[in-house]
């Protein structure tokens, strides 16, 4: 037994242990989805309502058409975004958060604020690490 084995578990570890393997898998798959490069930015862009695809792309700086398409499809598959196609020429496609997707706004904003606040320290740590 090592010293680490005697260390108290964290609240996160306790939650995962209580949840069991099935819930542990759920945690991993959901965090994989919302923790990817574009999902939280799309969710944030949709927080004020429905956007057409091109409007959504303008609200997510740096995202390519292909990556935005893949992202909104996955968010739709997971029940976080709805996609509405209007039978017009050319077709009009709109995206909106579902009720479940809306519950991600508050934690997304908190995480974004954390990232902005701590980014300078993270950059300094990276530079120090890379320089060593």
C-alpha positions in Angstrom: 0.0 0.0 0.0 1.4 3.4 -1.0 0.8 6.8 0.6 -1.6 7.6 -2.3 -3.7 4.6 -1.4 -4.3 6.2 2.1 -5.3 9.6 0.6 -8.9 10.5 1.0 -10.9 10.3 -2.2 -12.2 13.5 -3.8 -15.9 14.4 -4.1 -15.6 13.6 -7.8 -14.2 10.1 -7.1 -16.9 9.5 -4.6 -19.6 10.5 -7.0 -18.2 8.2 -9.7 -17.9 5.3 -7.3 -21.5 5.7 -6.0 -22.7 6.0 -9.5 -21.3 2.7 -10.6 -19.9 1.6 -13.9 -23.0 2.4 -15.9 -23.1 6.0 -14.6 -19.3 6.3 -15.0 -19.7 5.5 -18.7 -22.5 8.1 -18.9 -20.2 10.7 -17.4 -17.4 9.9 -19.8 -19.6 9.9 -22.9 -21.4 13.2 -22.0 -18.1 14.9 -21.1 -16.6 13.7 -24.4 -19.5 15.4 -26.3 -19.6 18.7 -24.5 -15.9 18.8 -24.0 -15.0 18.7 -27.6 -13.6 21.7 -29.5 -16.9 23.2 -30.8 -19.9 22.0 -28.8 -19.9 24.5 -25.9 -19.3 27.3 -28.4 -22.4 26.2 -30.4 -24.5 25.9 -27.2 -23.4 29.3 -26.2 -24.2 30.8 -29.6 -27.7 29.3 -29.4 -28.5 30.5 -25.9 -30.6 33.5 -27.2 -32.7 31.4 -29.5 -33.0 30.0 -33.0 -30.2 30.6 -35.6 -29.9 29.6 -39.2 -26.8 27.7 -40.1 -24.9 30.6 -41.6 -25.8 32.8 -38.6 -24.6 30.1 -36.2 -21.3 29.8 -38.2 -20.8 33.6 -37.8 -21.3 33.2 -34.0 -18.6 30.4 -33.7 -15.3 32.0 -34.8 -13.0 29.6 -36.6 -15.4 26.8 -37.2 -15.5 25.3 -40.7 -18.7 24.4 -42.4 -17.8 20.7 -42.1 -17.0 20.9 -38.4 -20.1 22.9 -37.6 -22.2 20.4 -39.5 -20.7 17.5 -37.6 -21.0 19.2 -34.3 -24.7 20.2 -34.7 -25.5 16.6 -35.9 -23.9 15.2 -32.8 -25.7 17.7 -30.5 -29.0 16.9 -32.3 -28.3 13.1 -31.9 -27.7 13.7 -28.1 -31.0 15.7 -27.8 -29.3 19.0 -27.0 -30.2 20.8 -30.3 -33.2 20.6 -32.6 -32.8 21.1 -36.3 -35.8 22.4 -38.3 -35.7 22.3 -42.1 -38.2 24.6 -43.9 -39.3 23.5 -47.3 -38.2 26.6 -49.3 -35.9 27.2 -52.2 -33.2 27.3 -51.1 -34.0 25.3 -48.0 -33.9 27.1 -44.7 -32.4 25.2 -41.8 -32.6 26.5 -38.2 -31.1 25.2 -35.0 -32.3 25.7 -31.4 -31.4 24.4 -28.0 -33.7 21.8 -26.5 -34.8 22.1 -22.9 -32.0 19.7 -21.9 -29.5 21.8 -24.0 -30.6 25.0 -22.2 -29.5 23.4 -18.9 -25.9 23.5 -20.2 -25.9 27.3 -20.6 -25.0 28.1 -16.9 -22.2 25.6 -16.5 -20.9 26.5 -20.0 -20.7 30.1 -19.1 -19.0 29.3 -15.8 -16.4 27.2 -17.6 -15.9 29.9 -20.2 -15.3 32.5 -17.6 -12.9 30.2 -15.7 -11.0 29.7 -19.0 -10.7 33.4 -19.6 -9.7 34.1 -16.0 -7.0 31.4 -15.9 -5.7 31.5 -19.4 -2.8 33.8 -18.7 -1.6 31.5 -15.9 -2.0 28.4 -18.1 0.0 30.1 -20.9 2.8 30.9 -18.4 2.8 27.3 -17.1 3.0 26.1 -20.7 5.9 28.4 -21.6 7.7 27.3 -18.4 7.2 23.7 -19.1 8.2 23.9 -22.8 11.2 25.9 -21.9 12.5 23.4 -19.4 
